Amino acid sequence: MKKVIISALLLASTNFAAIAYAEEEKEKHQEDPTKVITKIGLGYTDELTLSGSLALDEARKLNVRTNTDASEWRMGGSWLFDFGIMNFSLSRSEYDDGGHKNSYSVGTYLPLSKLGVDTGEWMIFPMAGISHNKGETPEDQEASLVDSVVMVQTASNGGYIGGFALRPLTDKWTFMTFGGVGKGSGGYSNSWAGGGLSYTINKHHSMNVFGFMSDDSYGSDSKLGINYTYEFK
């Protein structure tokens, strides 16, 4: 009899935890970086981009993003814990001056609400991580007859800190902003900042418009873009 009661209590507690988790996930904003969901997206900056995530269970998901010719891409995964979400990724970036970078990183988003910090109507997510970067930067060289550009290979190990924040304006509209800085070996440094607006069409469909600028030892970049996302329920 005792075994039956204990089994029933364990089953009830497991079901309660699952229900509580489902409710928590259901209440999360569509732009919340700690949300573990399956979704697909279509975007445009100066070219078309495709993105998506696949939830493997309540805590883990796979992520991918690429442009149409695969010259810029990101792929990786996320694992949700009580304190926040851990992300790992591999990515390739290209810059306006011709440089490019391959990056391997592990980092986390930490919701301040999980620490009991009252942020009012803002949802704030500090982030930090470590990375290994390898790529090429252009370097001007004077030749005897004409100037030429030589691509110089570099590599660096370092880390980054930053933050992402959301501020619902209405039931449909949300302001979002983000920024951060990074440092690494060999004099490597980078910084980025941006912001935009997100619009919830319904429980499946959402859109956002954004702009961002980045300054990196491998080059600089600035873009304006728009994204559409379909979230599977």
Solvent accessible surface area in square Angstrom, and as a share of the most:
residue,aa,sasa,rsa
1,M,176,0.78
2,K,163,0.69
3,K,169,0.71
4,V,100,0.58
5,I,86,0.43
6,I,99,0.50
7,S,66,0.42
8,A,57,0.44
9,L,116,0.58
10,L,114,0.57
11,L,113,0.56
12,A,59,0.46
13,S,62,0.40
14,T,87,0.50
15,N,74,0.38
16,F,147,0.61
17,A,58,0.45
18,A,55,0.42
19,I,108,0.55
20,A,47,0.36
21,Y,51,0.19
22,A,55,0.43
23,E,75,0.34
24,E,67,0.30
25,E,19,0.09
26,K,141,0.60
27,E,139,0.62
28,K,32,0.14
29,H,30,0.13
30,Q,35,0.16
31,E,34,0.15
32,D,15,0.08
33,P,28,0.18
34,T,3,0.02
35,K,13,0.05
36,V,12,0.07
37,I,21,0.11
38,T,37,0.22
39,K,62,0.26
40,I,96,0.49
41,G,12,0.11
42,L,83,0.41
43,G,5,0.05
44,Y,114,0.43
45,T,22,0.13
46,D,98,0.51
47,E,53,0.24
48,L,73,0.36
49,T,15,0.09
50,L,87,0.43
51,S,33,0.22
52,G,15,0.15
53,S,10,0.06
54,L,95,0.47
55,A,32,0.25
56,L,90,0.45
57,D,57,0.29
58,E,107,0.48
59,A,28,0.22
60,R,93,0.34
61,K,21,0.09
62,L,85,0.42
63,N,45,0.23
64,V,74,0.43
65,R,86,0.31
66,T,37,0.22
67,N,6,0.03
68,T,85,0.50
69,D,99,0.51
70,A,59,0.46
71,S,29,0.18
72,E,37,0.17
73,W,73,0.26
74,R,121,0.44
75,M,94,0.42
76,G,12,0.11
77,G,1,0.01
78,S,6,0.04
79,W,130,0.45
80,L,27,0.13
81,F,85,0.35
82,D,130,0.67
83,F,98,0.41
84,G,2,0.02
85,I,0,0.00
86,M,64,0.29
87,N,40,0.20
88,F,106,0.44
89,S,16,0.11
90,L,73,0.36
91,S,7,0.05
92,R,62,0.23
93,S,31,0.20
94,E,66,0.30
95,Y,26,0.10
96,D,108,0.56
97,D,81,0.42
98,G,48,0.46
99,G,1,0.01
100,H,35,0.16
101,K,18,0.08
102,N,44,0.23
103,S,17,0.11
104,Y,97,0.37
105,S,22,0.14
106,V,66,0.38
107,G,6,0.06
108,T,33,0.19
109,Y,51,0.19
110,L,45,0.23
111,P,12,0.08
112,L,38,0.19
113,S,80,0.52
114,K,100,0.42
115,L,109,0.54
116,G,69,0.66
117,V,69,0.39
118,D,133,0.69
119,T,32,0.19
120,G,61,0.59
121,E,114,0.51
122,W,94,0.33
123,M,57,0.25
124,I,59,0.30
125,F,7,0.03
126,P,45,0.28
127,M,25,0.11
128,A,41,0.32
129,G,17,0.16
130,I,118,0.60
131,S,21,0.14
132,H,65,0.29
133,N,4,0.02
134,K,111,0.47
135,G,6,0.06
136,E,39,0.18
137,T,25,0.15
138,P,41,0.26
139,E,85,0.38
140,D,117,0.61
141,Q,84,0.37
142,E,161,0.72
143,A,55,0.42
144,S,114,0.74
145,L,168,0.84
146,V,104,0.60
147,D,115,0.60
148,S,47,0.31
149,V,91,0.52
150,V,60,0.34
151,M,72,0.32
152,V,50,0.29
153,Q,136,0.60
154,T,60,0.35
155,A,60,0.46
156,S,7,0.05
157,N,95,0.49
158,G,23,0.22
159,G,27,0.26
160,Y,51,0.20
161,I,112,0.57
162,G,24,0.23
163,G,23,0.23
164,F,28,0.12
165,A,13,0.10
166,L,0,0.00
167,R,66,0.24
168,P,46,0.29
169,L,95,0.47
170,T,81,0.47
171,D,146,0.76
172,K,83,0.35
173,W,109,0.38
174,T,3,0.02
175,F,73,0.31
176,M,12,0.05
177,T,45,0.26
178,F,50,0.21
179,G,20,0.19
180,G,12,0.12
181,V,77,0.44
182,G,4,0.04
183,K,146,0.62
184,G,22,0.21
185,S,60,0.39
186,G,87,0.84
187,G,69,0.67
188,Y,16,0.06
189,S,40,0.26
190,N,31,0.16
191,S,44,0.28
192,W,55,0.19
193,A,50,0.39
194,G,18,0.17
195,G,22,0.21
196,G,14,0.13
197,L,65,0.32
198,S,0,0.00
199,Y,72,0.27
200,T,31,0.18
201,I,69,0.35
202,N,71,0.36
203,K,140,0.59
204,H,48,0.21
205,H,56,0.25
206,S,9,0.06
207,M,67,0.30
208,N,20,0.10
209,V,68,0.39
210,F,31,0.13
211,G,17,0.16
212,F,54,0.22
213,M,132,0.59
214,S,25,0.16
215,D,90,0.47
216,D,14,0.07
217,S,55,0.36
218,Y,5,0.02
219,G,7,0.07
220,S,53,0.34
221,D,16,0.08
222,S,68,0.44
223,K,41,0.17
224,L,146,0.73
225,G,12,0.11
226,I,71,0.36
227,N,24,0.12
228,Y,74,0.28
229,T,29,0.17
230,Y,57,0.22
231,E,12,0.05
232,F,96,0.40
233,K,139,0.59
